[in-house]
């Protein structure tokens, strides 16, 4: 097989949109235009000696698709090019990526510091799962730099956070937290799903490891599950590689192929969706039946200046509070015709959910309120529909 004609030096100078079309391409002897889909579980060796050499790592080549597969490798390489990472491993889901990133690295007796504002399943991993295996956990207000400093201990081995957060779109100062963590000798792991790798690059602000649910914006069309963990070479080699190989949270080659095709149109989709999101946020902020609208791109967001420093674009997500009760929020959602009720996000279709009763329902009410998740808070993932149609749909439902 041969790679694209683009030289390594030339490829490094290309912009993200071009890398997302050409990055990681492997062509067979047939010279196909679209990336090949290798639906195989195993591989044939020329000899027993060759099989031995591959298992020992003395010969390049594929062994088993749980370890590595040409289609999956192309997806990983394209993500590496976009993120600016040294290596990556694709996973079956976004939560497999988050779980693998921490479970591969931490041991009993270690300590992890995490922001409180997390997607419900991420918080379960940090707050419930890790302590079962002897890992101590401290949750802090992610926007409070002093809280991060105070939480560090001699056995702190990692910090974990998402920014912007799900669902209230709070930001974490990545560089400030990374500096604190690195001074303590801790690894910095960032869930970058809401921002996307196109609009925000955590490694430029000190992150060591970045996780994605590729199910979201990377696929972006509600078709397949997938995830990916990106990091420095020593982290992948010394921790993640063997964990992935032995425990098997691998992505399927077909799903990886779908993600590859999704990456080609990622800039087009999320730039349009982000433009729509800004218009929706502006409309909601001025509506009498909306208590508040939250969008990092608006100047009234309390961390707007931080968003401008960290983000190239402000994302596709909007959060807002109906001026009323849970029932009022439900009534509004039920009257929408174009925007669909779904707990997924990052889709070409606009999707809306009620975090209190869906993504964050397992938290106690006090914990939700601490994270500004009120009974009337709504999370909206804005799609690529015509913005006028979206605004009309929202306006009619608010009546």
VOLUMFI-588822 format. One line per field, with one value per residue: chain; residue number from 1; y, x, z of N, C-alpha, C in turn. Coordinates in steps of 0.1 Angstrom, whole numbers. Example, Ala and Ser with C-alpha at 12.3 -4.5 7.8 and 13.67 -1.06 7.14 Angstrom:
# residues 2
cadena	(A,A)
num	(1,2)
n.c2	(-57,-22)
n.c1	(132,128)
n.c3	(78,71)
ca.c2	(-45,-11)
ca.c1	(123,137)
ca.c3	(78,71)
c.c2	(-33,0)
c.c1	(132,129)
c.c3	(78,79)
***
This chain:
# residues 399
cadena	(A,A,A,A,A,A,A,A,A,A,A,A,A,A,A,A,A,A,A,A,A,A,A,A,A,A,A,A,A,A,A,A,A,A,A,A,A,A,A,A,A,A,A,A,A,A,A,A,A,A,A,A,A,A,A,A,A,A,A,A,A,A,A,A,A,A,A,A,A,A,A,A,A,A,A,A,A,A,A,A,A,A,A,A,A,A,A,A,A,A,A,A,A,A,A,A,A,A,A,A,A,A,A,A,A,A,A,A,A,A,A,A,A,A,A,A,A,A,A,A,A,A,A,A,A,A,A,A,A,A,A,A,A,A,A,A,A,A,A,A,A,A,A,A,A,A,A,A,A,A,A,A,A,A,A,A,A,A,A,A,A,A,A,A,A,A,A,A,A,A,A,A,A,A,A,A,A,A,A,A,A,A,A,A,A,A,A,A,A,A,A,A,A,A,A,A,A,A,A,A,A,A,A,A,A,A,A,A,A,A,A,A,A,A,A,A,A,A,A,A,A,A,A,A,A,A,A,A,A,A,A,A,A,A,A,A,A,A,A,A,A,A,A,A,A,A,A,A,A,A,A,A,A,A,A,A,A,A,A,A,A,A,A,A,A,A,A,A,A,A,A,A,A,A,A,A,A,A,A,A,A,A,A,A,A,A,A,A,A,A,A,A,A,A,A,A,A,A,A,A,A,A,A,A,A,A,A,A,A,A,A,A,A,A,A,A,A,A,A,A,A,A,A,A,A,A,A,A,A,A,A,A,A,A,A,A,A,A,A,A,A,A,A,A,A,A,A,A,A,A,A,A,A,A,A,A,A,A,A,A,A,A,A,A,A,A,A,A,A,A,A,A,A,A,A,A,A,A,A,A,A,A,A,A,A,A,A,A,A,A,A,A,A,A,A,A,A,A,A)
num	(1,2,3,4,5,6,7,8,9,10,11,12,13,14,15,16,17,18,19,20,21,22,23,24,25,26,27,28,29,30,31,32,33,34,35,36,37,38,39,40,41,42,43,44,45,46,47,48,49,50,51,52,53,54,55,56,57,58,59,60,61,62,63,64,65,66,67,68,69,70,71,72,73,74,75,76,77,78,79,80,81,82,83,84,85,86,87,88,89,90,91,92,93,94,95,96,97,98,99,100,101,102,103,104,105,106,107,108,109,110,111,112,113,114,115,116,117,118,119,120,121,122,123,124,125,126,127,128,129,130,131,132,133,134,135,136,137,138,139,140,141,142,143,144,145,146,147,148,149,150,151,152,153,154,155,156,157,158,159,160,161,162,163,164,165,166,167,168,169,170,171,172,173,174,175,176,177,178,179,180,181,182,183,184,185,186,187,188,189,190,191,192,193,194,195,196,197,198,199,200,201,202,203,204,205,206,207,208,209,210,211,212,213,214,215,216,217,218,219,220,221,222,223,224,225,226,227,228,229,230,231,232,233,234,235,236,237,238,239,240,241,242,243,244,245,246,247,248,249,250,251,252,253,254,255,256,257,258,259,260,261,262,263,264,265,266,267,268,269,270,271,272,273,274,275,276,277,278,279,280,281,282,283,284,285,286,287,288,289,290,291,292,293,294,295,296,297,298,299,300,301,302,303,304,305,306,307,308,309,310,311,312,313,314,315,316,317,318,319,320,321,322,323,324,325,326,327,328,329,330,331,332,333,334,335,336,337,338,339,340,341,342,343,344,345,346,347,348,349,350,351,352,353,354,355,356,357,358,359,360,361,362,363,364,365,366,367,368,369,370,371,372,373,374,375,376,377,378,379,380,381,382,383,384,385,386,387,388,389,390,391,392,393,394,395,396,397,398,399)
n.c2	(-12,23,57,90,114,137,153,148,172,192,185,191,218,224,237,230,222,211,191,174,163,149,137,109,91,59,40,12,-12,-8,19,34,61,69,62,29,3,-20,-48,-70,-95,-108,-114,-126,-143,-144,-164,-186,-176,-149,-143,-146,-125,-103,-104,-100,-75,-69,-67,-48,-45,-59,-76,-83,-72,-61,-50,-34,-19,-13,6,18,28,48,66,73,85,107,121,126,144,166,173,177,159,133,107,83,64,48,43,23,39,72,73,50,60,80,64,46,64,72,48,34,47,53,40,20,39,62,96,117,148,165,185,195,199,179,157,133,105,107,118,97,78,91,98,75,50,49,52,26,11,19,44,77,105,139,165,196,231,239,264,278,287,287,266,244,245,241,215,198,170,151,126,131,122,128,152,160,173,189,213,237,231,205,207,235,251,262,274,262,273,263,265,276,256,234,243,242,215,202,212,198,173,159,144,159,156,162,165,172,175,192,216,208,194,211,238,241,235,217,208,228,244,231,206,170,148,141,136,123,120,106,101,124,155,147,124,134,130,114,86,65,50,60,68,85,86,109,116,122,105,88,84,70,47,37,33,35,19,-10,-13,-9,-30,-53,-52,-45,-23,-15,3,-4,-14,-5,16,33,40,54,76,87,97,115,134,147,167,181,209,224,217,224,251,263,254,266,293,294,288,311,330,319,320,348,356,342,355,379,374,376,354,339,333,334,332,311,313,309,326,350,383,387,363,351,343,351,364,345,324,336,335,308,295,290,291,294,272,248,246,257,269,275,291,286,310,299,268,233,220,240,241,216,219,238,224,203,215,222,218,216,213,185,163,150,133,132,150,175,171,173,179,199,194,189,188,180,185,180,159,140,137,144,133,114,128,143,167,189,188,192,218,232,231,248,237,239,232,243,246,242,223,229,216,230,227,225,236,260,292,310,294,279,298,307,284,281,305,302,280,291,307)
n.c1	(8,3,9,-7,5,14,41,57,67,53,27,25,24,-1,-35,-62,-86,-78,-61,-80,-92,-73,-55,-37,-42,-43,-36,-45,-32,-50,-56,-77,-102,-118,-113,-103,-123,-116,-128,-120,-111,-87,-53,-31,0,32,49,57,78,75,51,59,78,62,45,65,72,92,88,70,35,1,-18,-41,-74,-84,-62,-50,-59,-61,-81,-90,-65,-61,-82,-72,-48,-56,-70,-48,-34,-51,-54,-29,-14,8,3,-25,-54,-82,-116,-145,-166,-173,-173,-159,-134,-129,-129,-108,-87,-82,-82,-62,-40,-40,-34,-42,-42,-35,-43,-69,-79,-108,-130,-162,-183,-194,-203,-228,-221,-193,-188,-196,-176,-154,-162,-175,-167,-137,-130,-137,-116,-96,-87,-83,-105,-111,-134,-138,-147,-145,-139,-126,-95,-79,-91,-83,-56,-56,-65,-45,-24,4,1,-13,-20,-33,-54,-87,-110,-138,-143,-159,-183,-207,-240,-240,-222,-198,-165,-131,-100,-76,-47,-39,-48,-33,-7,-7,-12,10,31,27,33,13,-8,-26,-58,-82,-116,-128,-151,-174,-163,-150,-123,-117,-124,-111,-80,-67,-41,-24,-26,-15,-25,-21,-34,-62,-96,-123,-158,-164,-188,-203,-197,-178,-185,-212,-237,-254,-250,-231,-214,-185,-151,-121,-87,-62,-27,6,35,48,29,9,24,34,12,-16,-16,-12,-33,-55,-51,-52,-77,-97,-115,-123,-128,-150,-140,-158,-172,-151,-145,-167,-164,-141,-151,-168,-151,-141,-160,-162,-153,-171,-196,-196,-189,-211,-231,-223,-225,-253,-259,-250,-268,-292,-287,-285,-311,-326,-317,-329,-355,-386,-396,-375,-352,-324,-298,-271,-240,-208,-197,-210,-209,-219,-215,-200,-173,-163,-140,-120,-129,-124,-97,-91,-105,-111,-135,-169,-185,-213,-233,-259,-272,-301,-324,-358,-382,-397,-411,-402,-423,-431,-408,-409,-433,-426,-405,-420,-436,-420,-412,-394,-369,-356,-363,-338,-311,-286,-259,-242,-250,-261,-287,-308,-309,-325,-325,-335,-316,-318,-336,-325,-295,-282,-297,-291,-277,-280,-305,-294,-268,-271,-281,-259,-243,-256,-277,-308,-343,-356,-337,-325,-308,-294,-284,-273,-281,-275,-296,-316,-312,-333,-355,-351,-352,-378,-392,-385,-395,-423,-428,-422,-444)
n.c3	(0,-5,5,3,-22,-10,5,37,50,35,41,68,68,59,61,85,73,48,57,68,47,33,52,66,46,31,3,-16,-39,-59,-62,-51,-48,-26,9,17,30,54,63,82,106,111,100,73,75,59,67,95,109,103,116,142,144,141,163,183,178,160,133,110,105,104,130,144,143,166,177,157,126,91,82,106,114,95,103,129,122,108,128,145,129,128,155,164,178,191,189,187,197,186,198,208,217,229,257,262,254,273,297,291,290,316,332,321,330,358,392,420,450,438,431,417,404,395,376,388,370,347,320,327,326,325,350,366,360,372,398,409,397,396,424,433,426,441,437,446,446,439,436,421,417,385,374,393,400,423,437,423,428,456,458,450,457,472,459,436,404,381,363,353,330,313,287,267,294,299,308,309,297,309,312,315,324,306,303,328,346,336,341,369,374,361,376,399,389,376,351,324,314,290,280,250,236,233,223,199,178,158,165,189,205,228,235,228,249,271,276,281,272,251,248,228,220,191,181,181,168,150,135,131,120,132,129,137,165,183,194,205,217,222,224,239,227,246,266,251,243,268,284,273,250,256,273,256,238,254,268,250,240,213,183,156,122,102,115,120,94,86,104,92,68,78,90,67,61,84,90,74,83,111,112,99,117,140,134,131,158,172,162,172,200,203,197,217,240,240,243,260,274,281,306,308,284,273,258,247,228,231,244,269,282,311,309,285,275,281,265,240,240,241,221,187,174,186,190,187,206,227,257,277,299,305,314,339,349,352,338,321,305,293,279,260,246,236,217,196,161,140,154,171,199,216,232,221,204,184,158,123,123,143,178,209,245,279,305,333,335,319,307,331,351,371,391,424,433,446,438,410,410,420,398,381,368,364,369,347,327,295,270,238,208,181,146,110,97,79,93,97,97,120,140,137,144,171,181,176,193,218,222)
ca.c2	(0,36,68,101,119,149,151,151,186,199,182,198,232,226,241,219,218,203,179,166,156,141,131,95,82,47,35,-1,-13,-4,33,39,75,69,53,15,-3,-33,-56,-82,-96,-112,-112,-138,-141,-152,-175,-187,-166,-135,-141,-144,-112,-92,-104,-95,-61,-68,-66,-40,-52,-60,-88,-86,-59,-55,-42,-24,-22,-2,17,24,35,60,75,78,94,120,128,131,156,177,176,181,150,125,93,82,51,50,34,20,50,83,69,41,68,86,53,41,74,73,35,29,54,54,28,21,48,75,107,125,160,167,195,189,200,169,149,124,93,110,120,84,72,98,98,62,38,50,48,12,5,25,58,88,115,152,173,211,241,240,278,284,282,284,253,234,245,235,201,189,163,144,114,135,118,133,161,157,183,192,227,241,220,199,214,249,259,269,272,260,279,251,268,278,243,226,247,237,201,198,215,187,161,153,143,167,150,171,160,184,172,204,226,201,196,222,250,243,225,217,206,241,250,223,192,159,138,147,126,127,111,108,100,137,163,140,117,146,128,104,72,55,53,60,77,85,92,114,121,122,91,80,80,60,35,31,31,32,8,-23,-14,-11,-43,-64,-51,-45,-13,-11,7,-13,-7,2,29,42,45,65,88,93,105,127,144,155,178,187,224,230,215,231,265,266,252,277,306,293,289,325,337,314,326,362,356,338,364,390,370,378,342,332,339,337,324,309,309,315,337,363,391,385,351,356,339,354,367,332,317,342,331,294,289,296,293,292,260,246,244,268,265,286,288,291,317,291,255,221,218,250,237,205,224,244,214,195,223,224,210,213,208,172,160,139,136,133,164,176,165,182,182,205,185,196,179,186,179,176,146,131,135,146,129,106,136,148,180,199,188,198,233,237,232,257,229,241,224,250,247,234,223,229,214,236,220,232,240,274,298,316,283,275,309,307,272,285,316,296,272,300,314)
ca.c1	(0,11,2,-9,17,19,53,55,69,42,14,25,21,-15,-45,-69,-96,-71,-57,-92,-96,-61,-47,-38,-47,-36,-42,-41,-27,-61,-56,-91,-103,-123,-105,-108,-129,-110,-136,-113,-107,-73,-44,-23,15,39,56,56,88,69,41,67,84,52,41,76,74,104,83,58,23,-11,-19,-55,-81,-86,-50,-48,-66,-58,-91,-89,-53,-63,-89,-63,-38,-63,-72,-35,-30,-60,-52,-15,-9,19,-3,-39,-61,-97,-123,-158,-175,-167,-171,-147,-122,-127,-126,-95,-77,-79,-80,-49,-29,-41,-33,-47,-34,-33,-54,-73,-87,-117,-140,-175,-192,-191,-213,-232,-213,-179,-188,-197,-163,-145,-167,-180,-159,-123,-128,-138,-103,-86,-82,-89,-111,-115,-141,-136,-153,-135,-136,-119,-81,-74,-96,-74,-43,-58,-68,-34,-17,16,-2,-21,-14,-40,-65,-96,-121,-143,-145,-170,-189,-220,-246,-241,-212,-188,-152,-120,-88,-67,-33,-37,-49,-22,5,-8,-11,24,40,25,36,1,-12,-38,-67,-93,-126,-129,-162,-183,-155,-145,-109,-115,-125,-102,-69,-62,-26,-18,-27,-8,-31,-13,-43,-74,-106,-135,-168,-165,-202,-209,-195,-169,-195,-220,-249,-261,-249,-223,-207,-170,-143,-106,-79,-49,-17,20,39,52,16,3,32,36,0,-28,-15,-14,-47,-64,-48,-56,-91,-105,-126,-118,-138,-151,-135,-168,-175,-139,-146,-178,-158,-132,-158,-173,-140,-139,-169,-163,-153,-182,-208,-196,-189,-225,-239,-218,-231,-267,-259,-249,-281,-302,-284,-289,-326,-331,-312,-338,-369,-392,-400,-363,-346,-310,-292,-257,-232,-195,-194,-217,-201,-225,-210,-190,-160,-162,-126,-113,-134,-117,-83,-89,-114,-111,-149,-175,-192,-226,-242,-265,-280,-310,-335,-371,-387,-408,-409,-399,-434,-430,-397,-414,-443,-418,-399,-430,-442,-411,-415,-381,-359,-360,-359,-328,-299,-274,-255,-232,-256,-265,-300,-308,-314,-327,-328,-337,-305,-323,-343,-319,-281,-277,-307,-286,-272,-290,-309,-285,-256,-274,-282,-246,-238,-265,-286,-321,-354,-360,-326,-325,-296,-297,-274,-278,-276,-271,-307,-317,-313,-346,-365,-349,-357,-393,-396,-383,-405,-436,-429,-422,-457)
ca.c3	(0,-6,11,-6,-27,-3,14,52,53,29,48,81,66,54,70,90,63,38,64,71,34,28,62,69,35,27,-8,-20,-53,-69,-63,-49,-44,-12,17,17,43,56,72,85,120,112,88,70,75,48,73,109,113,101,127,154,144,143,177,191,174,151,119,108,99,112,137,147,142,180,180,147,113,82,82,119,114,88,112,140,117,104,140,149,121,132,169,166,188,186,185,191,197,184,207,204,220,236,271,262,253,286,306,288,292,330,337,317,337,373,400,434,458,431,433,405,406,384,377,391,359,337,315,337,325,329,364,371,360,381,412,414,393,400,438,435,423,451,432,454,438,445,426,424,408,374,370,404,399,437,441,417,436,469,457,446,468,467,451,425,392,369,364,342,329,299,285,276,301,295,297,312,289,317,307,324,319,304,306,342,353,332,348,383,373,358,388,408,383,372,337,321,304,286,272,242,227,230,215,187,176,149,172,201,205,242,236,227,262,281,278,277,266,247,245,220,215,177,178,181,156,140,126,129,112,139,122,143,178,182,202,202,227,216,235,236,224,258,272,243,244,281,292,266,240,261,279,245,232,263,272,238,237,200,173,144,110,95,122,117,80,87,110,83,58,86,91,55,60,97,91,67,91,124,110,97,129,150,129,135,173,176,159,182,213,203,197,230,250,240,244,273,281,284,317,303,273,276,247,249,219,234,254,283,289,321,306,271,272,281,253,229,241,239,211,174,172,199,191,182,217,234,269,281,309,303,326,344,356,344,329,310,296,286,269,249,238,229,206,185,150,133,164,176,212,216,241,213,200,173,146,113,128,157,188,222,256,292,313,347,335,309,308,345,361,383,402,433,430,451,429,398,411,421,384,374,360,370,362,334,318,282,262,224,199,169,134,99,90,76,106,98,100,134,148,136,152,185,184,177,205,230,223)
c.c2	(12,47,79,107,131,146,154,165,195,197,190,212,235,230,229,213,208,190,169,159,145,134,116,86,71,41,21,-1,-9,11,39,54,76,59,39,11,-17,-40,-69,-83,-99,-110,-124,-134,-149,-164,-175,-177,-152,-133,-139,-130,-101,-92,-98,-80,-58,-65,-57,-48,-54,-75,-93,-73,-53,-46,-30,-29,-11,10,25,33,49,71,81,88,107,128,134,144,168,182,182,172,141,111,93,67,54,39,33,31,61,80,58,49,74,75,48,51,75,59,30,35,53,40,31,29,61,84,114,136,163,178,188,189,191,163,137,111,95,112,107,77,78,96,85,51,38,47,33,5,12,38,68,99,128,160,188,219,244,254,285,278,279,271,242,233,238,220,192,183,156,132,118,131,123,143,158,168,184,208,230,229,217,199,229,258,268,265,269,266,268,254,269,264,234,230,242,222,196,201,204,173,153,154,152,160,158,164,172,182,184,213,221,203,207,236,252,231,225,215,218,249,241,209,182,149,145,136,132,116,115,107,114,144,156,132,128,143,116,90,62,60,52,70,76,92,96,118,120,107,83,76,69,47,29,27,27,21,-6,-24,-16,-25,-54,-64,-49,-35,-7,-6,-3,-6,0,16,39,48,56,78,95,102,117,138,153,168,185,202,230,229,224,246,270,265,263,290,306,295,303,332,332,320,341,364,353,348,376,387,371,365,333,340,343,327,323,305,316,326,350,370,391,372,355,352,341,356,354,324,323,337,316,288,297,299,289,280,260,244,257,262,277,281,294,299,310,278,244,219,228,247,225,209,230,234,206,202,225,214,206,207,196,171,148,143,135,148,163,171,176,187,189,196,192,185,187,179,173,162,136,129,136,142,121,115,140,162,191,200,194,213,239,239,241,249,229,233,231,251,237,235,221,227,219,230,230,236,255,281,305,306,279,286,310,295,275,295,311,288,280,307,305)
c.c1	(9,2,0,5,23,30,49,56,58,29,14,22,7,-24,-54,-79,-90,-66,-68,-97,-85,-53,-49,-41,-38,-43,-37,-36,-38,-63,-70,-91,-107,-115,-111,-113,-124,-118,-130,-110,-92,-65,-35,-8,21,46,54,66,82,59,48,72,74,47,52,78,86,100,71,47,12,-12,-33,-62,-85,-74,-49,-54,-63,-68,-91,-76,-54,-71,-80,-53,-44,-66,-59,-31,-38,-57,-38,-9,2,14,-17,-43,-76,-104,-137,-168,-167,-164,-160,-134,-119,-123,-112,-84,-73,-75,-66,-37,-28,-40,-39,-37,-31,-45,-56,-81,-95,-126,-154,-184,-187,-203,-216,-223,-198,-178,-189,-183,-154,-149,-171,-171,-145,-121,-129,-125,-92,-80,-90,-93,-114,-122,-141,-145,-142,-131,-127,-104,-75,-79,-88,-61,-45,-60,-56,-27,-4,13,-11,-14,-21,-51,-74,-107,-126,-145,-148,-177,-203,-229,-245,-230,-203,-175,-141,-108,-77,-53,-30,-38,-37,-9,5,-6,4,34,39,28,25,-2,-25,-46,-79,-103,-130,-141,-170,-176,-152,-130,-107,-115,-116,-92,-62,-47,-18,-18,-23,-14,-22,-21,-56,-84,-117,-145,-169,-180,-208,-204,-186,-177,-205,-233,-257,-261,-242,-217,-192,-164,-129,-99,-66,-40,-3,24,42,39,10,11,33,23,-12,-27,-18,-28,-57,-63,-54,-71,-101,-116,-124,-130,-139,-146,-146,-171,-163,-140,-156,-172,-148,-139,-164,-163,-138,-148,-170,-163,-166,-195,-207,-195,-203,-233,-235,-224,-246,-268,-259,-262,-292,-300,-288,-304,-331,-328,-322,-353,-374,-395,-387,-355,-331,-306,-277,-250,-219,-191,-201,-209,-207,-222,-199,-176,-157,-147,-118,-117,-126,-103,-81,-96,-113,-126,-157,-185,-207,-237,-246,-273,-289,-320,-348,-375,-399,-403,-405,-411,-434,-419,-402,-424,-436,-412,-409,-437,-433,-414,-403,-371,-364,-355,-350,-316,-286,-271,-245,-237,-259,-279,-300,-316,-315,-330,-329,-327,-310,-329,-337,-304,-276,-288,-302,-280,-283,-293,-300,-272,-259,-275,-269,-239,-246,-274,-300,-332,-359,-349,-327,-312,-299,-285,-279,-272,-274,-284,-307,-320,-327,-356,-363,-354,-372,-398,-396,-393,-419,-438,-429,-436,-466)
c.c3	(0,0,0,-10,-19,6,28,55,47,37,61,79,61,65,74,80,53,45,66,58,31,39,64,58,32,15,-12,-34,-63,-70,-61,-44,-29,-4,17,31,44,67,74,100,121,100,86,70,64,54,88,115,113,113,140,155,146,157,187,188,166,137,119,102,109,118,139,148,156,183,170,134,104,82,95,120,107,96,123,134,113,117,146,142,125,146,172,177,182,182,191,190,196,193,202,206,227,250,272,261,267,296,304,292,307,336,333,324,352,380,413,442,451,434,420,410,394,386,380,379,348,332,325,337,329,344,371,371,370,396,418,410,398,415,441,433,431,446,439,444,445,433,430,414,397,371,381,404,413,442,435,424,449,469,454,459,463,458,439,412,379,373,352,342,315,299,270,282,296,308,298,305,298,311,318,317,318,307,321,349,349,339,363,383,371,369,398,402,378,357,335,310,302,277,263,232,223,220,201,185,165,155,184,202,219,244,234,240,274,283,273,269,263,243,237,220,200,172,175,168,146,130,122,122,119,134,131,157,175,191,199,214,220,227,230,235,236,265,264,244,257,288,283,257,245,267,268,240,241,267,261,236,223,191,162,132,102,102,120,103,79,93,100,73,65,87,79,55,74,97,85,77,104,123,107,110,140,147,133,150,178,174,169,195,214,204,211,241,251,242,258,281,284,295,314,292,275,263,248,240,221,245,268,289,299,318,291,267,272,269,241,229,237,227,198,169,184,200,187,193,223,246,272,291,305,316,331,350,347,334,318,300,287,275,257,240,229,217,194,174,142,142,171,191,212,226,234,210,189,160,136,116,141,166,202,233,269,302,326,346,325,313,322,355,373,394,411,429,434,443,416,399,413,408,375,364,367,363,349,324,306,275,247,216,185,156,123,90,87,90,108,102,115,143,148,145,167,189,185,190,218,232,233)
***
